[in-house]
Amino acid sequence: MNLPNSITMSRIVAVPLLIWMLSPHFHGVAGWYGSAEIITSLAFILISISDGVDGYLARRRGQITTMGMLLDPLADKLLIASAYIALVQYNPHVVKPWIAVVVIGREFLVTGLRSIASSEGFTISASDLGKLKTVIQIVSVVAAVLDHGWHEWHFGWFVMPVDLIAVVGIYFMTAVSIISAVDYFVAFWRRIEKASTSSRSRENEFVLTRGKKDLPAKNVS
């Protein structure tokens, strides 16, 4: 197994660890107050960054493999799904069950559209909205985790509203997820329509060509 695939596999292995860190059991061994939230946030950031690292290394080294193409999206979906499912119990004030359903449903929808597109012979590349959604997901998860320990941070005269940032981040992420899902669906539908139109054109051309060949030859006097 090459290095990029090893990094991807480590991201999958880290999912149970993340679920444990988002449970009351981890708080009992974390130590001082707030350390569990900070450690969990840092761990999630590192795991999320590894997603870009393995892709970069695979392209740089020319080590793009079928296994990597299978494991990379699987690792992403497992990480996001486990994080939001655990956050429903970990911080229900910020992450409501319906939000987790929308986020996970969006991931399944996009995966399904890409699978159908692949079977039809074309690909749906990641849009700018999709990339923005990924960044906002990381920020919103970290904010929701930190909000579990602090309502706000005080830096002298400056007050950082951790709870407000978490709530706004989660709902903004949900909105972007829905919009990006619609964007993916529109792009998919356009490609399907284009492929269907091209197929009908080729069929009509074939019928016309066969019709010309079947016409009787004219007598030349």
Beta strands, then each sheet from edge to edge (+ up, - down):
strand 1: 153-155
strand 2: 158-160
sheet 1: 1+ 2-
end
